[in-house]
Amino acid sequence: MRQMARKQVLVQLDDAQVAALDRIVGAERGRSELIREAIDLYLQAVDERRQDLRYAEAYRLAPENLDDDAALRALQVWPGR
């Protein structure tokens, strides 16, 4: 994988966060790598959540099956129109 240019960012952590981070950082990687991986996972989760919300809204506006729409309304997990 090609190395991308990096920018140094100062992040302040409290003592408990640093201690917890150090407990899981192995000899093969450092704090920075672990934090980068955690940020990537978080950003991926945020993107997936946004996609899920867009899909849910599209489905709400045009459900594939009207029986599904009625069932979701009955369970009160689908907003009314």
Secondary structure, 3 states (H helix, E strand, C coil): CCCCCCCCCCCCCCHHHHHHHHHHCCCCCCHHHHHHHHHHHHHHHHHHHHHHHHHHHHHHHCCCCHHHHHHHHHCCCCCCC
